């Protein structure tokens, strides 16, 4: 009977000892999921600066989830190295980045930083056209920047600000 008790105690000791070793080697560490989600923050590829209207807004890659007027200003996929089109919301709210776009006049400066290249553009004109999902653009001989948003003055219209790249001096 003593052998059975000793054997039973030895078995309990082995089980407890093994369990504690397993617990040490498999400790679960709590991770703050919110920190994990926010720890990866996509970096912008540039920014748009319009000092006259106090705008300094990040620009994300055309292929980024953050490149949408629902989050930021949007670099339209039709953009290329000679024609850059940027859309943004106007009106009210936290994403109304182009709310004051209608205040731009001929010869105002717009600074665009894309992929570490800084370019200055000059406003040549602005106009409104019916909002139908398309923008009619007159192609300039120089590199062009088009800024567009909903018209603040006419429902169903969009405001288009045409800018040309300033020559380097």
Secondary structure, 3 states (H helix, E strand, C coil): CHHHHHHHHHHHHHHHHHHHHHHHHCCCCCCCHHHHHHHCCCCCCEEEEEHHHCEEEEECCCCCCCCCCCCCCEECCCCCCCEEEEECCCCCCCCCCCCCHHHCCCCCEEEEEECCEEEEEEEEEEEEEECCCCCCCCCCCCCEEEEEEECCCCCCEEEEEEEEECCCC
